[in-house]
Amino acid sequence: MQPIVTLTLNSSVDVQWEVPELVPTRKLRASHGLTFPGGGGINVSRVIKTLGGQSIAVFTAGSFTGHMLREMVDDAGLVTRVVHIAGETRAASTIFDQSTGQEYRVTPPGPTLSPREWQACFDALFDIATDYIVATGSLPAGVPDDFYARVARKARQLGRRVVLDTSGPALAAALEEGVFLVKPNRGELRWLLGSGMLGPEDEEAMPQQLIRDGKAEVVALTLGADGAILATRDGVQRLRGPDVAVKSAVGAGDSFVAGLTYGLARGLAMAEAFALGVATGTATVQTPGTELCRRPDIERHFATLAGKPLGA
């Protein structure tokens, strides 16, 4: 199995605090901050490592926060290809209100990339031998909306599979080119198709329409607490994760992508890879901030969903 390549154009340093109650004006006495390397592709690589797989994380880093990010990624034991940028890597915050159990996320836009910088990210992806490229997250300012479409086009020429998790114009442009797998959530699917509320029938029919239109071979629609739907040319499967105490939803989508992609790259059947995606996403909501999933939780949830131990 070749390493999975992940791409994070808009990486971040993620900090999470807990406060007794989130109120205005008053000084808030917080817990010690938890700090993690962040950004979609970096999160995917972290989960792949937890699963015992190999990945190479291509990501941008700049200025003081970029230096912090590189140190944290190194401490996590990830294999990387860092693209140094002139701008400053963003710092994102999550605040957990203990009195309500509500979570508040503060996510700045991030730096502006020059054409030379985003082209270096593109080139780095294709310098590495791989079967799967996971392209996730928002595009920073300066990056053209069709960047992921360009990735999909080049990957197809080289016989590589693109797994895409993004939103807005970048998502629409990439699907016009066509990808192997796309992972929208409900809001992204509604935006993409210009629809209002989605009923259960829509949630199954619309991913199948994307496949018939040649926009993706596989569509994985994540539904939050309601689980996920996987659509292929062979049909639709719906899975709901085990009921767990939710501590944070940050990184759950990235974890789902990591589990699903790793399962496919390892040769699992589509249904088992889907179960692994749901298991990793479920395990991640059990941890605070962007700590992401823990292996024992993944194994327990996978056994429940797939009816067999992970690795069997």
C-alpha positions in Angstrom: 0.0 0.0 0.0 1.5 3.3 -1.1 1.2 6.3 1.3 -1.9 8.4 1.0 -1.1 12.0 0.2 -3.0 14.7 2.0 -3.2 18.4 1.1 -3.8 21.4 3.4 -3.6 24.7 1.7 -5.1 26.7 4.7 -3.4 25.0 7.6 -3.8 26.3 11.2 -2.7 26.1 14.8 -5.8 25.0 16.8 -6.3 26.0 20.4 -9.2 24.8 22.6 -10.3 26.2 25.9 -13.1 25.4 28.4 -14.8 28.1 30.4 -17.5 27.7 33.2 -19.8 30.1 31.3 -19.5 32.2 28.2 -20.6 35.7 29.1 -19.7 39.1 27.7 -17.4 41.7 29.3 -16.4 39.6 32.3 -12.9 38.0 32.4 -13.3 34.3 31.6 -11.3 31.9 33.7 -10.4 29.1 31.2 -8.8 25.7 31.5 -5.3 25.2 30.2 -5.4 25.5 26.4 -5.1 22.3 24.3 -3.1 23.0 21.2 -3.1 20.8 18.1 -1.9 21.0 14.5 -5.0 21.8 12.3 -6.3 22.0 8.8 -8.3 19.2 7.0 -5.4 17.3 5.4 -3.3 17.4 8.5 -6.2 16.0 10.5 -6.6 13.3 7.9 -2.9 12.4 8.2 -3.2 12.3 12.0 -6.0 9.8 11.9 -4.4 7.7 9.3 -1.4 7.4 11.6 -3.7 6.4 14.5 -5.1 3.7 12.2 -1.6 2.4 11.6 -1.4 3.7 8.0 1.1 5.8 6.2 0.5 9.2 4.7 2.5 12.2 3.5 1.0 15.6 4.5 1.6 18.4 2.1 0.8 21.7 3.8 1.6 25.4 3.9 3.4 27.1 6.9 4.5 30.6 7.4 5.8 33.0 10.1 5.7 32.3 13.8 2.5 30.2 13.9 3.8 28.3 10.9 7.0 27.4 12.9 4.7 26.2 15.8 2.7 24.1 13.3 5.8 22.4 11.9 7.0 21.5 15.4 3.6 20.1 16.3 3.3 18.1 13.1 6.8 16.7 13.7 5.9 15.8 17.3 2.9 13.9 15.9 5.3 11.8 13.9 3.8 12.7 10.5 5.8 12.5 7.2 5.5 15.9 5.5 6.2 18.1 2.6 6.1 21.7 3.8 5.5 24.6 1.4 6.9 27.7 3.1 4.8 30.8 2.5 5.4 34.5 3.2 2.0 35.0 5.0 1.3 33.9 8.5 -0.4 30.5 9.2 -3.7 31.2 10.9 -4.6 30.3 14.5 -8.1 29.0 15.1 -9.9 28.8 18.5 -12.6 26.6 20.0 -14.3 27.6 23.2 -16.4 25.1 25.1 -19.1 26.5 27.4 -19.4 24.1 30.4 -22.7 25.6 31.5 -24.5 24.8 28.2 -22.4 22.2 26.6 -22.2 24.5 23.5 -19.0 24.8 21.4 -17.9 28.1 19.7 -15.4 28.1 16.9 -13.4 31.1 15.8 -11.8 30.5 12.4 -9.9 33.4 10.7 -9.5 33.4 6.9 -5.8 32.6 6.8 -3.0 34.0 4.6 -3.1 35.0 1.0 -1.0 32.7 -1.2 1.0 33.9 -4.2 0.8 32.0 -7.5 4.3 30.7 -6.8 3.2 29.3 -3.4 0.0 27.6 -4.6 1.8 26.2 -7.6 4.4 24.7 -5.3 1.6 23.0 -3.4 0.2 21.6 -6.6 3.6 20.4 -7.8 4.4 18.7 -4.4 1.3 16.6 -4.7 2.5 15.0 -7.9 6.1 14.5 -6.9 5.0 11.7 -4.6 3.9 8.2 -5.8 0.4 7.4 -4.5 -2.9 6.0 -5.4 -5.0 8.4 -3.3 -4.8 12.2 -2.9 -7.0 13.7 -0.2 -7.8 17.3 -0.9 -9.6 19.0 2.0 -10.5 22.4 3.4 -11.1 25.9 2.2 -8.9 27.6 -0.4 -7.0 30.6 0.9 -7.2 34.0 -0.7 -5.1 34.1 -3.9 -5.8 30.5 -4.9 -8.1 30.1 -8.0 -11.5 28.5 -7.5 -10.6 25.8 -9.9 -7.5 24.7 -8.0 -9.0 21.4 -6.9 -10.4 20.9 -10.4 -6.8 21.2 -11.7 -5.7 18.6 -9.1 -8.5 16.2 -10.2 -7.6 16.7 -13.9 -3.9 15.9 -13.3 -4.6 13.0 -11.0 -6.9 11.4 -13.6 -4.1 11.7 -16.2 -1.8 9.8 -13.8 -4.3 7.2 -12.7 -4.7 8.5 -9.2 -7.9 8.9 -7.1 -8.9 12.2 -5.6 -10.9 12.3 -2.4 -12.4 15.8 -2.0 -13.9 17.6 1.0 -14.4 21.3 0.4 -17.3 23.7 -0.2 -18.5 26.6 -2.4 -17.1 27.4 -5.8 -14.1 25.2 -5.3 -16.4 22.2 -4.8 -18.5 23.0 -7.8 -15.5 23.5 -10.1 -13.9 20.2 -9.0 -17.1 18.3 -9.6 -17.4 19.7 -13.1 -14.0 18.0 -13.7 -15.0 14.9 -11.8 -13.4 13.2 -8.8 -13.3 9.7 -7.4 -15.0 10.5 -4.0 -16.6 13.6 -2.7 -17.7 14.1 0.9 -20.3 16.9 1.3 -22.4 17.6 4.4 -26.1 18.5 4.2 -25.4 22.2 3.8 -22.8 21.7 1.1 -25.1 19.4 -0.8 -28.0 21.8 -0.6 -25.8 24.7 -1.9 -24.4 22.5 -4.6 -27.8 21.5 -6.0 -29.6 24.7 -5.2 -32.1 22.9 -3.0 -33.9 23.8 0.3 -34.4 21.3 3.1 -33.5 17.7 2.2 -35.8 14.9 3.2 -34.6 11.3 3.6 -35.4 10.5 0.0 -33.5 13.5 -1.2 -30.5 12.5 0.9 -30.3 9.3 -1.0 -31.4 10.4 -4.5 -29.2 13.5 -4.8 -25.8 11.7 -4.3 -26.9 9.2 -6.8 -27.6 12.0 -9.3 -24.1 13.3 -8.8 -22.8 9.9 -9.8 -25.1 9.6 -12.8 -23.9 13.1 -13.9 -20.3 11.9 -13.8 -19.2 14.3 -11.1 -18.0 11.5 -8.7 -17.8 7.8 -8.6 -18.6 7.7 -4.8 -20.5 10.2 -2.7 -20.3 10.1 1.1 -22.9 12.4 2.6 -22.3 13.2 6.3 -25.3 13.9 8.4 -23.9 14.8 11.8 -25.7 12.9 14.6 -27.7 11.1 12.0 -24.7 9.3 10.6 -23.8 9.2 6.9 -24.9 7.9 3.5 -22.6 6.3 1.0 -23.7 6.2 -2.7 -22.0 4.3 -5.5 -23.2 3.0 -8.9 -24.3 -0.1 -7.0 -26.7 1.6 -4.6 -27.0 3.5 -1.4 -26.1 2.5 2.2 -27.0 4.5 5.3 -25.1 4.1 8.6 -25.7 5.7 12.0 -22.8 5.8 14.5 -23.1 4.4 18.0 -24.6 6.8 20.6 -21.8 8.5 22.5 -21.3 11.4 24.7 -20.2 14.3 22.4 -17.4 16.5 23.6 -16.5 18.2 20.3 -17.5 17.9 16.6 -14.2 19.6 15.5 -12.4 17.3 13.1 -15.2 14.7 12.9 -15.6 15.1 9.1 -11.8 14.9 8.5 -11.7 11.8 10.6 -14.5 10.2 8.6 -12.6 11.0 5.4 -9.5 9.5 6.9 -11.1 6.2 7.9 -13.0 5.8 4.6 -9.9 6.5 2.5 -7.6 4.4 4.6 -10.0 1.5 4.4 -10.3 1.7 0.6 -6.5 2.1 0.2 -6.0 -1.0 2.4 -8.3 -3.0 0.2 -11.4 -3.2 2.4 -14.7 -3.7 0.8 -16.7 -0.5 0.2 -19.1 -1.3 3.0 -16.3 -2.0 5.5 -14.4 1.1 4.5 -17.6 3.1 5.1 -18.0 1.5 8.5 -14.5 2.5 9.3 -15.2 6.1 8.3 -18.3 6.3 10.5 -16.3 4.6 13.4 -13.5 7.2 13.2 -15.9 10.1 12.9 -17.8 8.8 15.9 -14.6 8.3 18.0 -13.5 11.9 17.3 -16.6 13.5 18.8 -15.8 11.8 22.0 -12.6 13.8 22.4 -12.2 17.6 23.2 -11.2 20.2 20.7 -9.1 18.9 17.9 -7.6 16.0 19.7 -9.3 13.6 17.2 -10.0 9.9 17.6 -8.4 7.3 19.8 -7.6 3.8 18.5 -9.6 1.8 21.2 -12.7 3.8 20.5 -12.3 3.3 16.7 -11.9 -0.5 17.1 -15.0 -0.7 19.4 -17.2 1.3 17.0 -16.0 -0.6 14.0 -16.7 -3.9 15.5 -20.3 -2.7 16.3 -20.9 -1.4 12.8 -19.1 -4.0 10.7 -19.8 -7.0 12.9 -16.1 -8.0 12.9 -12.9 -6.8 14.5 -10.8 -4.2 12.7 -8.0 -6.1 10.9 -9.9 -9.3 10.7 
